[in-house]
C-alpha cells in the first residue's frame, strides 16, 4: 500500500497535501483499490464553503458510488479537470495526476487533527 509520508489522511480515506493556506485533496491508494475501476467523479461544490467531515462530492466506480468527505473546513477553489475526461487517473495515480480538489482552508489547527501515514496505515489494518 502506497502511503506518502508527507501527506495527511482521514479515516474516510481522503489524503491532504497542505500548500500554505491551501490544500490538495484526493482519495487514498487503499480507497481506489477498494472501489475498483473509477468511471466518474462528481463535485458540484466549487466556490462553496464546505464544513469538515461534510460531503463535497461523490466518486463512482463500476459497481458502487461513494461519498467524498471534506477533511478540512474551507472553500473549494477548483476540481481537477483531468479527471473529468480521464477518471481512471484516480486509480492509476491517486496521489499525483488523480487529485480531486484544491481548497482554501479556514483553520490550520484542523490539519493537526488529521492522521499521519502511520496512523492511517493502522486505521486500514496495513
N, C-alpha and C positions, 0 to 999 in steps of 0.2 A: 504494500500500500504506500503510495506516494504522499507524504505529508511535509511540504516545505516548512522548515523551522522558523522562517521569518514571517510567516502568516499567523493570524489568529483564527479561531474556529468556534462554531456554535454547536450545541447539542442537536440542532436541526440540520446539520450537515452543510452549512454555508461556511465559506472562508472569507477572510477580510485582509486586504493589504492596505495598510494605512500609508497615505502620502500627504503629510502635512495635516490640513483640516479636511481632507477628502479621503475617501476610501473606495477601493475597487472590490467588488463582491461577486462571488460565484459559488458554485456547488463543489463539494469535495470529490476527489477521485473515488472515494468509497461510495458516495451518493450516486455518481453517474454509473458506477458498476452495478449497484443495486437496481437502478431504474432500467438499465438496458439501453437500447438504441433510442436516442432522443430525436424526436421529429418536429417539435415546436416549443418555443419559449414565448410566453405571453406576459408582457409587462406593460400595463397601461397607466402607470402611476408617475410618469416623467413630470417634473416640475411640481410634484406634490411632496409635502412633508409626511413621512410615514414613521410612526412610533416604533421603537424597538420591539421585536417579537410579533409585530403585526404582519399580515400577508401583503407582499408587494407585487406578486405575480404568481404565475404557475409555469410548470415545466411538464411537457407531455412526452411520454415515451410510447413505444408501440403498444404496451399493454396497460399503462396506467397514467394518471395525471396526479401531480404532486404540487402542493402549495410551496411557494418560496417565502421564507420569513426574513424580515429585516433584522440584521444583527445589531444595528445602531440607529437611534433616532436621528433622522436627517432628511434632507431634500434630495430626491433623485434627480441628478443632473443629466444623465444620459444612459441609454441602453446600447449595448454592443451591437452595432448594425450588422456586423459579420454573421452573427448567429441567426439573423432573420432569413438569410439565404442558405446558410450552412449550419443548422442547429447541431449537426454531428460534431462540430468543433468542441462542444461541451464534453462529449465523450473522448475525443482524441487529445485534447489539450485543456483540461479543466482549469488549470492554474495560469494559463497563458492566453492563447487566442480565444478560448472558450469562456472568458469572463462574461458576467451578465450585466451588471450595472455599476455606475460610478455615482457616489453620493457625497454631499457636503454634510458632515455630521455635526451635531449640536454640542455634544458633551464628551470631551476627551476621556472623562472618567469611565464612560461605558466601555471603552476599549479594554480597560483593566479587568472587566468582568468576563471577557471572552477567554476561551480555553487556549492554551499553547498547544503545540503539536503533540507533546506527550500526554496532556490531559485529554485531547480529542482521541488519541490512539486508545487510551484506557476506556473512553466512553463507548467506542465501537468494538472493543474487545480485540484490538490488534496487537 
